[in-house]
Amino acid sequence: MAEMVTMADVLAARRRIGPLVHRTALTPSLSLSEASGQTILLKNEQQQLTGSFKLRGATNAVLSLSDEERRRGVTAASTGNHGRALSHAAKAAGTRAVICMSALVPANKVEAIRALGAEARIVGRSQDDAQVEVDRLVAEEGLIDVPPFDRVEVIAGQGTLGLEILEDAPELDAVLVPLSGGGLIAGVALAIKTLSPRTRVVGVCMERGAAMVACLAAGQPVEVEELETLADSLGGGIGLSNRYTFSMVRDLVDETIVLTEKEIAEAIAHGYFKEREVLEGAAAVGIGAILSGKFVPKGPTALVLSGKNIDMGVHGQIIAGTHTALSEAA
Ligand SMILES: *Cc1c(COP(=O)(O)O)cnc(C)c1O
């Protein structure tokens, strides 16, 4: 039987990473609770160290390496937040990190990685191009590939966030989770479906380049073109040789929802004006699912706010109402 991610992996991850990551708060959203007539709770992972939940999986992966592997160093292809998190985790463990990313990644994210002492390599126009360089580093220089989502320790690390949500709110009807490669939602769904099988787990992403949604429709991992989007952390494919997240998402996730760029922009603005939070596009999709009416809460619902690492120039245009996405036809 193929190797699988289990609840034991999530519990082990929690013991391992506990001292190195924040246990973020689950807070009620007055605006969304009022708008929907149900209790809406926000899991504030935008307040996690490094500005996103990715620190959980990256830290668990680095702490799971053998001493010999740790001496060789780690590498990854990343749209930014995973690279940043892996750099932070590697630094904490005294390990070298080489982060490979495509030219679509915003400059603020590249700078943040270099500031953490990691090497940042810009390769090609897509996640797949960046992965070619990672494969070379593994083959020729012996580095360990810690991919952003398709690795047991990464999925288990992200799953710790699901444990925390249920500890704070045991009676949830649904949890809305941003969806890209699926490491986050796979880990969260594993924890939630194990502890509270009746809680629905819903994936949300952008229309433009909704890779996992296309793969679910095709019944297998397929190539999906990467497009520019306000939810840049959700860009990129799931990998044609995907090992874990595709089947976990297919088996554990109840529903997926896709949003327009305008809906994502409106959700970022809502997060800022009503919740007083700076959210990146990927993190705001749960808010967008509710505001757009594409998800109708039928009971207490938690939204995972996954990160805050947005280009502040773009954020400024969105809250000023001048961003082009806001004038798109509905
Ligand atoms: C990576 C990321 C996601 C999506 O996580 P996956 O495990 O790839 O599905 C969502 N939000 C933010 C901010 C991210 O960095």
The ligand as an ORCA input file, in Angstrom:
! r2SCAN-3c Opt
* xyz 0 1
  C       0.474     28.100      0.008
  C      -0.640     28.968      0.385
  C      -1.971     28.539      0.255
  C      -2.375     27.215     -0.353
  O      -1.785     26.103      0.275
  P      -1.694     24.695     -0.488
  O      -1.144     23.769      0.514
  O      -0.767     24.882     -1.659
  O      -3.055     24.351     -0.957
  C      -2.972     29.396      0.697
  N      -2.695     30.617      1.210
  C      -1.438     31.069      1.337
  C      -1.214     32.417      1.910
  C      -0.366     30.254      0.941
  O       0.873     30.715      1.081
*
